[in-house]
């Protein structure tokens, strides 16, 4: 949108008259500090609108404010200390860009993953995730975007997925790129392939073949709370109900050209496969364990064996179930009271403790070079690569001090983005490395409980597998208040 249109819109509301603007400029100076410190302020409440108007902390972002009439800020505000929200139009096609910039060094902020319905195969709208998290998690959820692609019919995320150190999905898809985060919120992009090992007290090691699934009767499968309240998880979805849910979760826009059509034969095959895996799992020996330390990728986690059983076994609180395949040696079975050591690790950067991870494709920027890698990662669909679609992407800067969650959504008069254009947008924001996430009808961003595209708090849009989110840590805030009280 041209700058002149924004100015005209302001004049219609009486916000640009000389008599009022001078008063506002003088009053804004005295109110600026109190406005930015209010907790949980509504998105957009303190937004800076119009020409050459930006927040006091937006130094270094002048390139978006009316550069040759091509970049126009619509909104720029701090929604919390260390967390900035921006809405601007980019380039000659007026790509509507919504971006959240996170200060990685702010100790009150935390990057996190949200799993749909807290289930491996769960799908949930981001708006519903916000409402659920609000009532079940101590930390305040500030912003979230959709994350991993997911498998049709099975509804499981594609590629590595880690939530608070617990691995939900292990294997990589083709050569896709993943974003792993350490406990300090630093983002590391790479083609990670998670592996798992179980070590006994006597030093014997066994490879974890599967996580939250059992495609074969052989090998070790590990299930955590995302695999179900009991193992085996018994699917009870009927064919007609599954087909109805699939159709309901498709986008209404014909422009979302990356979507699959309903294939009833494939749906039947997937439901049969779920039942087959359940039948395989039922007679196998299962070891119920309790974590003695919080799970973390690239760190060994000691676990106490609670029980060893077959049939249906309940998922323990803060624990897991280790399913021993048919090929496991009978004379090596653990017993109640034993200690086992579980370690998931990445082939590269295996010394960094990771606590969150999502996967997408393709990589948009690598080491500062804007070069989308769709073909090398196994994606050749011309529409996915070159069509103007809604897009979601994440990125970080050279020193890993900033993280960006970015959405391009053409729900108004603007245009969606190609992968090349998305890379250019991420570069303009300051990203040194960037990754494309699921897009099309899945693309959505929530800020302070509102859908940024329509400013509505009513959950809408597609149900997705998982989201990447920014939280405000309540524990840190309480500790700070206690320190202040003691100092006084």
N, C-alpha and C positions, 0 to 999 in steps of 0.2 A: 504494500500500500504506500503511495507517495506521501511525503511529509506534509504536503499541502492538505491532503485529505484529513490527516490527523489534526492539523491545526484547525481546519474548518469544523471538524467534529467537536473540538474543544470550545470554539466560539459559540456553537449552538447551545452548549450547556452553560454558557456564561463564564467560562473558566479562563478566557484569554483577554478580557477587557483590561485596559491599563489601570483602572481604578481598583480592581480587585487583585490583579497580579502583584502589585507592589505590597499590598497588605499580606498576601499569602507568602511572599518571599521573606518578609520580616518575621512572620509568625512561624514559618517552617524552620528557621534556624534555631529557635528556642525549643521547638518540639521534636527535633530530629533525634536526639539521644534517647528521650523517653519512648519514642515510637519504636525504635529498633530493639529496645530491651524487653518489650512486652512479650510474655510467654504465649506460644501457640497462636500468634496473630493470624488472622485469616488471610489466605493467599490473595494478593492483589490489594489488600487494604491500604498499604503504604506504597503502592506501585508508582513509579515515575512515568508519566505519560507525556507525549508531545515531543517537540524538537529539542535536541541537545539537553534533555533532562535525564539524569542518571543518579543512582544511589551514591552516597559518599564513599562507599567501599568498592566501587567498580573501576578503580584505576587500572589502566592497561587494556580497557575494552572499548576504547574510542572507535575502533575500526568498524563497529556495528552501528554507530550513530550517524545516519545520513551521510554515508560515504558515496559521493557522486549520485546520490538518490537511489542507491541500490540496496542499502541495508537500513532498516528502520526499526528502532526500538519501540515496542508497544508497551512493554512492562519490564521493569527491572527493580527487584526488591530483595531485601534480606528477610527470609522467612524464619530464620533462627540464627544465632551466632554461628558463623562458619558455614552457613548454607544460603546460597544465593539462587534466586529463581529469575529466569529471563524468558521473555517472549519477544521474538523479533522476526522480521521478514528478511530473507536472505536472497541476494542475487536478482537477476533480471526476471526470473520466473516467480518471484515472491514466494519462495518456499516458507511456509509457516513453521518456524522452529521454536520448540519449547525445550529449555535446558535448565537443569539443576546442577550447580557447581558446588562441590563439597570440598571444604578445607580438610585435607587428610590429617593435618596436625592438630585439629581441634579435639581435645580429649572428651568432649561431651557428645561427639557424634560417633556413630557406628554404622558400617555397611552390613547388610544382612540379606538373607534369602528367605522368601516366604513360599511355602509349598501349598498348592491348592488342596484344601480340606485336610492338610497334614497327612496326606496319603500319597503313596508312590504313583497311583493311577488317578489321583483326584484332580478335577478341574474346577476352577472358581474364578469369578469376576474379581478384578482388582478392588473394586468398590466394596465387595463383600469381604475381601481380605482385610481391608482397612477396618471395617466394623468389627470383625472377629478379633483382630489383633488388639484393638482398643480395649477389649474386655478381658483379654487373657494374658497379655504381656505387660510387664512393668514399664519397659521403655516406650517412649512416645514415637509413633510412626509418623514421619514428616513427609516422605515422598517415596514413590515406587513406580517402576516401569515393568512391562512384561519382559521375560527373559528367554529361556530355552524354547526352541522348537519342540514339538512333541509328536509322537506317533499316532496317527489316526487309528481309531477303534480301540487300541490298547490304552491310549491316553497317558502313556509314560513319557517322561522327558527324554530328549535325544542328547547324548553326550554327557560328560561329567556334571554332576550336580551334588554340591556339598552344602549342608545347612548346619551351622554351629559345630563344625567338626565331624558330623555324621554324614557318611557317604550314602546318597540316595540312589544315584546312578553312577556306574563305574566306567564302563567302556566308552571309547571315543567313536565317533561316526566318521568313517572315511578319514580325512585329514583335517577335520574341523578345528577351529581355534577356541580355546577356553580362556576365561578370566578367573584367576585364582586370587584370593585376598588373604593377607596375613592378619594377625590380631590387631595390627596398627592401621588397618584399612588400606594398605598399599596394594595396588592392582598389578598383577603380573600376567601378561598375555603370552600364550604359547600353545602348541599342539600337544597338550598333556594327555597322557594315557595312564589312568590310575591302575595300580596293582595292589593286591592285598596278600598279607602273610599272617598266619597264626603260628606262634611259637609256644612250645610247652616248657614246663619248668626244667625238663631234662635236656632242652636245647633242640629238640626235633622241630622242623618247620614244615608247614603245609600251606599250599597256595589256595587263596580264596578265588574260586572260579566265577562265582556269580554273586550279585548283591540284589536282594529283594526280588529274586526270581529263581526258577528252577527249570530251565529248558531241557536238562538232561538228568538221568538217574545217577550219573557219576559226577564226581567232583564235590567240592565244598561250597555251599551257599550260605551267605550271612544275611540275616534279616534284622532290621532295626524297627523302631516304632512306626516308620513310614511304610513298612511292609504289611501292616495290619495289627489288630489287637490280639490275634492268635495266628499261629502258623500250623497248617497251610491256610492261607486266606481263600475262602470259598466264594467264587464269583456267583452272584445270583441274578445277574442281568439277563433279561429275556431279549430275544432277537428284536421284537417289535419296539420294545422300550429303548434298546441301544440305537436302533435306526432313528427313532424319534429324537433322541438327544443329539445325535450326530447332526441331523438337519437343523435343529434349533440353534446349534452352536456355530453354524456357518454365517459368514457376513452377508449383509443384504446388498452390498455394492458389487456390481459386475466388474468394477475396475480391479478388484482384489483377485488378480489372475493367477496367483500362485497356489490356489486352493484345490484340493482334490474333490472329485465327485463321489457320491455315495456308491459303493460297490457292495451289494448285498452278499455276494459270494465271498468276498474278502472279509466282510463283517462276520459271517458265519464261521469262517476259518479261524478268525482271531478269538471268537468266543469259545470255540472248541479247543483252541490251544491253551487258553486260560484254565479250562476245566481239566485238560490233560496234565498241566503242570501241578495242579492241586492234587490230582490222583497220584502222581509220581511222588509228591512230597509226603503224603500221609503216612506210609509205612516206614519211612526212613528215621534213623536215630537223630534226635535233636538235643543239643546241649544248651540249656538256658543259663546265660551269664549276666552278671551285673558289673557295670563299669566301676572301677576303683579310681578312675581319673577321667576328667572330661575328654571326650574324643577330639583328636586333632590329626589332620593329615600330615604325614612325615614324622609322626611321633608314635612310639609304642605305647599302647594303652593296656594296663593290667586289668584283668577281669576275673572275678570270682565265679566259679561254677556253682550254680544253685541246685540244678537238677539235670538228670539225663533221662529222656523218655522218648517214646514214639507216639504216633497218632497226632492229635491236636494239642499244641502246647501254647499256653498264654504268654504274651509278650511281657517281660518284666519291666518294672519302672526303672528308667535310666540303665537300660541294658540291651541285650540282643539275643537272638537265637541263632546258633551255629548248626546248620543241617549237614550231617555227614553223609556223603554219597555212598552208593553201593560198593564202590571200590576202596573205601577207607578200611585199613587193617583192623580187624576185630580185637587184636591184642593191644591196641594203642588207644582204646576208648578212655576218655577222661571220666572222673567220678566227682561227685559232689564234694566241695571243699578244695579242689585243685585250683590253681591259678593259671590262666592262659593269657597270652600277650598278643593283642591284635594290632597290626600296623598296616595302614593304607599309605602308599607312597607314590610320588611322581617320579618318573624316570629322570627328568631334569629338575634342577632347583630342589633336590630332595632334602636339603638342610633347612629349608624355610618352612616353619609351621604354618599351614594353611587352615583356615576355619570356614571359609565360604568359597563357593565356586559356581559359575554358570558357564554355559557353552552356546556358541552361535556360529554363524558363518556368513560371509567371509570376513577375514581380517581386512580392515579398510586402510589402516596406516601402520607401518612397521618402521620403528626407529626414525620417525619424522618424515618418511617418504609416503606420500599418498599414492597407494597402488593396491586397489582391491584385488584379492587373491581367490576369487570365486572358482575359476577354472582349476587352479592347483589344489583347491580343497575339495574338488569333486562336483561342483555345481556348474552346469552348462546351460541351464534354462535361460533363454534369451530374455524372456519377460521378467524373470526374477532379477536378472542383472541390469537390464537397460530400461525397464518400464518405470514410470513415475508413480511409485507406490508409497503408502504410509510406511515409515521406517522407524525403527528404534535402534539406538547405538549407545555404546559406552566407551569411555576413553580416559586416559591419564596423561599427565605432562611428563617432561623429561626426568624431573627429580621425584616424581610420584608424590607430589604434595597436593595435587588437585585431582579429583575424580569428577567426570561428567556423565550424567544420565540425560540422554537427548532423544526427543521425539520430533519427527516431521509428519504432520497430519494435515492432509488437504481437505478437511471437512468444510472449509469456507471457500473463498474464491482462489486460494493459492493452489500450488501444485505439489504433488508428492515428489519424491526424490529417486533418482537412479542410485546405484551403489557408488558410482564415481562422484556424483553430487553430494552424497552423504559423507564421503571421505573428505571432500572440500569443506563442508560445514564443520566437521569435527576438527580439521586442521585450523580453521578460522577461530574456533573457540580456544585453541591452544594445545590440542592433543598431540602427543608425540607417538602414541600407540592407540589404536581404536579398533573396535569390533562391532560388526553388525549382529543384532539379535533378531528374534522372530519379528515379523512385520505383518503387513497387510491388515487383515481384520483383527489381528491380535494386538496391534500397536495401541498403547494407551499409557498415559501418565497421570498419576494422582499426586496432588500437592496439598497438604493439610486437609485431606479428606475430600477434596474437590477434583473432579475431572477437568483438566486444564483446557480441554477443547470446548466444553459447554458450560463450565462453571457450576456444574450440578453435583450435589452430594448423593443423588439417587444412583445406586449401582446400575450400570448399563454395559452394553458391549458384550464381547465374547468371553466365555469362560476359558481360562488359560491354565497351563500346568504349573507355572511358578513365576515369581516376580523378584526383581532386585530392588532393594529398598534402603533408605537412609533413616536411621533411628536416632533419637536423642536419648542418651543414657541417663536414667534417673538416679542410679547409684552414685555416679560422679557428682551430680548436682547436690544430692543429700550430703555427701562428704564435704563439698565446698561450703554449704550452709553451716555445717557443724564447725568447720574451721573458722568461718567468719564469726560465729557466735562465741567461740572460745577466745578469739582475738579481742572481741569487744568486752 
